[in-house]
Amino acid sequence: MSPILDPHSLECFSHSQEQTQRLGARLGELLRPGDLVCLEGELGAGKTQFAQG
């Protein structure tokens, strides 16, 4: 079985909850209907903060 993520994946780092939320909000502005975003990370890594942005 091949990986679900394509080779154009992006890795981002932030230094605060606010920065993580701003990054999520900015990405949300760029997405179009049908786009898929997969979030991966340990518990407490900021996935929810990102999605709330």
N, C-alpha and C positions, 0 to 999 in steps of 0.2 A: 504494500500500500504506500502510495507517495504522500509526502507532507501536504497538509491543507493550505499552508501559507505559500505564497509565490515568492520568487527571489527578490521582489521589490519591497520586501518588508522594511520597516523603519524602527529603529531603537532610539528611545528618548529618555533623558534623565532630567529630573527637576529637583529643586532644593527646598520646596515648600508646598503645602497644600494649595495655596493660592496659585502658585505657578503651574501646578498640575491641573487645576481647574481651568486656568486660562488656556493651557495647551489643548485640553479637551474641547473647550468652546471654539477655539480657532479651527481645530480639525472638523468640528461639526459644521462650520460655515463652508468648508470645502467639499464636504460629502454630497453625493448625488443619490437619488433614489436607486436602490439596488446595490449600493456599495456595502461592503462587509468589513467590519473592524473586529479583529480578534485581540483581546487583551490577555496577557500572560504575566503572571508574577506571584510571588509568595504572598501569604496572608499578611495584610498590612502594607503591601507595596504601593498602594495608591490607585488601584483599578477603579474603585467606586468613586473616589475624588475625581478621577479623569472623566468617568462617565457622567458625573453630575455637572461638569463644565459645559 
